[in-house]
Amino acid sequence: MDTANEAGTKLMENLKTIILDAEKMLENSAQHGSESFHKAKEKLESTLADAKFAMRELEDAVISKAKSAAVCTAEYAKEHPWHAAGVAALVGVMLGMLIARK
């Protein structure tokens, strides 16, 4: 879970940086001309690549945790089938009550 939190935090930081870089790029292109625009564009592309990498890391961590949770759930259901059936029935009743309220 720590890996997912770290990747999520890194992704948010990268997205904030992308937004700031885009704003700077627009300001510089309007004020200084093409050379500043190209530098800002390169920096923006670099930051975007970092954000994509962080997104892939986050995706991998989430997939890994989901697979682990599915395996644990399947093992628990095999070891305690009546408990699992009871929990499933309880969740079904609760969902039914929520749907019926609408």
C-alpha angles and dihedrals in degrees: 000000000000091000091054092048092048092048091047092050091047091049092052091049090050092049091051089050091050091053092048091047091050091051091049090047091054092048093047095046091052094047110032111023138236103330093060089043092056093048091049091046092053091049091048092050091049092050090047090053089052090050091050090051091050089048091054091049090050091048091051091049093049092048091048092050092046092052091048091050091049091052092048091048092050092049092049091048090052093049096042109024096163093050090049091049090049093051091047091050091048092050090048092052092048092049090047091053092049092049092046091054092064 
